[in-house]
Amino acid sequence: MGFFGALGKILAGKPVYGPEAGTSTSAGSRGVQPGAGQPENKMVPVVRLGRIKAEPNDGHTEVWADVRNESSVPVRIKRIHLLGATRELNEDVRPGDTRELLLYKGPSPQNDAARTADVEYCNEAGNYFSAHHEVRYHQEPNGQWEVSEFILRLPIQDLPY
């Protein structure tokens, strides 16, 4: 796409970088990175982290967030990798549903260096996936850092195990 094509999309309020007109946006085609030996046309469920509630308390923080299953199949959220820690969740989320889950409990972040969060989950067939999210922060007036936003970064990774 050229400069004027991008400018036209901006003026029309459409995303500049995204699916082209006429392409499918089903879960199986929304940016999937197949694992070794996996068929490329397998339906890949999309899981997205949403609304955040950070609860700082005396040098420790709890990060709660909405976990949304945007697919048409149930998934089990296995674990989250966030702020240098891994938390086992093992929570089922039905198609289209959202669950508020505790994603992190530990020392408060000292800066905004931990920029990624990975949600590992599986479908009923036992296929595993990872949804990579960018982590954004804001700094409170007292100097404390808090997680403020998760941004899903496609493609969803199809894990080989």
Phi and psi in degrees as a GROMACS rama.xvg file:
@    title "Ramachandran Plot"
@    xaxis  label "Phi"
@    yaxis  label "Psi"
@TYPE xy
-86.708  -179.823  GLY-2
-58.1848  -47.1382  PHE-3
-70.1384  -31.6364  PHE-4
-64.2567  -43.5874  GLY-5
-65.7446  -42.85  ALA-6
-61.6484  -40.7321  LEU-7
-61.061  -41.0022  GLY-8
-65.6649  -40.7348  LYS-9
-61.3003  -46.913  ILE-10
-65.3969  -29.0588  LEU-11
-84.5695  -4.06783  ALA-12
77.859  21.0726  GLY-13
-103.176  153.455  LYS-14
-64.7509  138.23  PRO-15
-75.964  -42.6763  VAL-16
-110.925  108.916  TYR-17
-179.909  -169.93  GLY-18
-60.8736  136.985  PRO-19
-72.4997  158.791  GLU-20
-57.6028  136.835  ALA-21
88.6769  -1.53281  GLY-22
-94.1139  154.379  THR-23
-75.7641  147.059  SER-24
-120.947  27.2404  THR-25
-68.4062  160.175  SER-26
-55.2926  -34.4704  ALA-27
-72.8139  -12.8548  GLY-28
-121.719  12.9127  SER-29
-92.3255  53.7201  ARG-30
80.6394  81.241  GLY-31
-120.333  134.385  VAL-32
-112.335  102.753  GLN-33
-67.019  145.752  PRO-34
-81.6473  173.857  GLY-35
-60.444  129.242  ALA-36
77.1536  6.71511  GLY-37
-95.5673  141.436  GLN-38
-66.538  140.673  PRO-39
-75.3486  -15.7816  GLU-40
-98.393  12.9151  ASN-41
-67.074  138.151  LYS-42
-70.3028  124.484  MET-43
-111.471  117.395  VAL-44
-70.2101  145.555  PRO-45
-106.874  127.436  VAL-46
-119.716  132.063  VAL-47
-128.322  137.462  ARG-48
-85.6398  136.791  LEU-49
-124.41  -132.863  GLY-50
-44.4461  134.478  ARG-51
-115.33  142.068  ILE-52
-129.486  106.895  LYS-53
-98.4666  131.035  ALA-54
-122.664  88.6665  GLU-55
-76.3453  145.199  PRO-56
-156.804  104.146  ASN-57
52.4833  52.6388  ASP-58
85.5375  -2.64954  GLY-59
-120.489  156.288  HIS-60
-137.326  142.185  THR-61
-111.356  132.225  GLU-62
-114.802  114.448  VAL-63
-106.003  144.698  TRP-64
-151.673  155.785  ALA-65
-77.2577  133.128  ASP-66
-114.703  116.175  VAL-67
-110.616  128.933  ARG-68
-90.863  106.273  ASN-69
-91.5576  12.2219  GLU-70
-102.419  -179.855  SER-71
-100.055  11.8613  SER-72
-129.045  150.378  VAL-73
-67.729  149.936  PRO-74
-133.091  158.157  VAL-75
-114.407  119.111  ARG-76
-77.7221  112.519  ILE-77
-83.9688  -51.4551  LYS-78
-159.481  163.316  ARG-79
-129.308  137.75  ILE-80
-108.932  112.746  HIS-81
-149.567  136.269  LEU-82
53.4506  39.6253  LEU-83
75.8646  9.01241  GLY-84
-125.454  155.169  ALA-85
-115.742  129.898  THR-86
-119.934  123.42  ARG-87
-78.2878  129.564  GLU-88
-114.048  -51.8102  LEU-89
48.9477  54.0167  ASN-90
-114.944  132.096  GLU-91
-86.5187  137.642  ASP-92
-130.883  121.477  VAL-93
-71.9434  162.591  ARG-94
-56.2847  130.2  PRO-95
77.0653  -4.39859  GLY-96
-89.5528  163.758  ASP-97
-128.318  137.674  THR-98
-124.777  136.112  ARG-99
-86.8745  121.832  GLU-100
-129.163  147.986  LEU-101
-77.6617  113.917  LEU-102
-95.726  -26.7818  LEU-103
-151.969  139.722  TYR-104
-144.935  112.685  LYS-105
176.14  -162.486  GLY-106
-59.504  142.289  PRO-107
-65.2799  144.19  SER-108
-63.1114  139.79  PRO-109
-91.5712  -12.6953  GLN-110
-161.587  -169.385  ASN-111
-107.464  31.4957  ASP-112
-74.3695  -32.7239  ALA-113
-79.4243  97.5971  ALA-114
-99.8971  3.38036  ARG-115
-131.36  151.663  THR-116
-136.229  134.05  ALA-117
-121.805  126.497  ASP-118
-103.587  119.131  VAL-119
-100.114  134.664  GLU-120
-151.412  166.762  TYR-121
-138.553  159.918  CYS-122
-98.1118  -179.866  ASN-123
-65.0841  -23.4249  GLU-124
-79.1614  -5.10979  ALA-125
87.9245  12.6319  GLY-126
-83.2918  135.503  ASN-127
-105.83  146.012  TYR-128
-139.717  161.693  PHE-129
-135.316  126.144  SER-130
-103.232  114.77  ALA-131
-88.5643  128.646  HIS-132
-122.916  141.333  HIS-133
-81.8554  139.642  GLU-134
-106.137  130.411  VAL-135
-116.022  151.222  ARG-136
-127.134  165.135  TYR-137
-135.374  153.059  HIS-138
-106.077  127.675  GLN-139
-73.3717  160.332  GLU-140
-57.0114  -27.0692  PRO-141
-81.2441  3.32677  ASN-142
93.6147  -8.78733  GLY-143
-76.7856  140.005  GLN-144
-94.1124  139.329  TRP-145
-133.038  142.374  GLU-146
-66.1719  130.063  VAL-147
-120.046  -19.8299  SER-148
-160.84  145.44  GLU-149
-116.758  134.469  PHE-150
-123.468  116.892  ILE-151
-65.0749  130.838  LEU-152
-115.501  112.681  ARG-153
-79.0486  154.183  LEU-154
-88.0384  156.838  PRO-155
-69.1061  134.591  ILE-156
-92.1522  130.468  GLN-157
-90.0578  109.81  ASP-158
-80.915  146.234  LEU-159
-78.5777  -3.41292  PRO-160
